[in-house]
Amino acid sequence: MSVSELAAALGVRPSTLRHWDAEGLVVPGRVPPRGTRRYSPAQARDARIVHQLRSAGYRMTHSGP
């Protein structure tokens, strides 16, 4: 699933998904040669969870490596 497809499904802007990627919350795979972001079904599920938590007022940061 592309950034624009997932953004439309979640009702967020594509820049929101790119921001979550930069924060390490939902990191999509990349398709060469341009490095286009592609979300697997599991990553799309994770993005939905992040969206639901943020909509409920939870603020999270990535604390992993």
C-alpha positions in Angstrom: 0.0 0.0 0.0 1.4 3.4 -0.9 1.6 6.4 1.4 -1.3 8.2 -0.3 -3.5 5.0 -0.2 -2.9 4.5 3.5 -3.3 8.1 4.3 -6.7 8.1 2.5 -7.7 4.9 4.4 -6.8 6.5 7.7 -8.1 10.0 7.0 -4.7 11.6 7.6 -2.3 13.5 5.3 0.6 11.7 3.7 2.9 14.0 5.6 1.6 12.5 8.8 2.7 9.1 7.7 6.1 10.4 6.7 6.4 12.1 10.1 5.6 8.8 11.8 8.3 7.2 9.7 10.8 9.8 10.7 9.9 9.2 14.4 10.3 5.4 14.0 6.7 4.7 14.9 5.7 3.0 11.6 8.6 2.4 9.2 7.5 1.2 5.8 9.5 -0.8 3.4 11.2 0.9 0.5 10.9 0.0 -3.2 14.1 0.7 -5.3 15.3 2.6 -7.2 13.6 5.7 -5.8 13.0 4.4 -2.3 9.2 4.7 -2.5 7.5 3.9 0.7 5.3 0.8 0.7 3.3 -0.4 3.7 2.7 -4.1 4.2 -0.6 -5.3 5.8 1.1 -5.5 9.2 2.6 -2.0 8.8 -0.9 -0.7 7.8 -2.3 -2.3 10.9 0.4 -0.6 13.0 -0.4 2.7 11.4 -4.1 2.3 12.3 -3.1 1.6 15.9 -0.9 4.7 16.1 -3.7 6.8 14.6 -6.2 5.5 17.1 -3.9 6.1 20.0 -3.0 9.6 18.9 -6.7 10.3 18.2 -7.4 9.3 21.8 -4.8 11.7 23.1 -1.8 9.4 23.6 1.5 10.8 22.6 4.2 8.3 22.0 7.8 8.4 20.9 10.1 5.7 19.6 12.4 4.4 22.3 14.1 1.6 20.4 17.5 1.4 18.7 
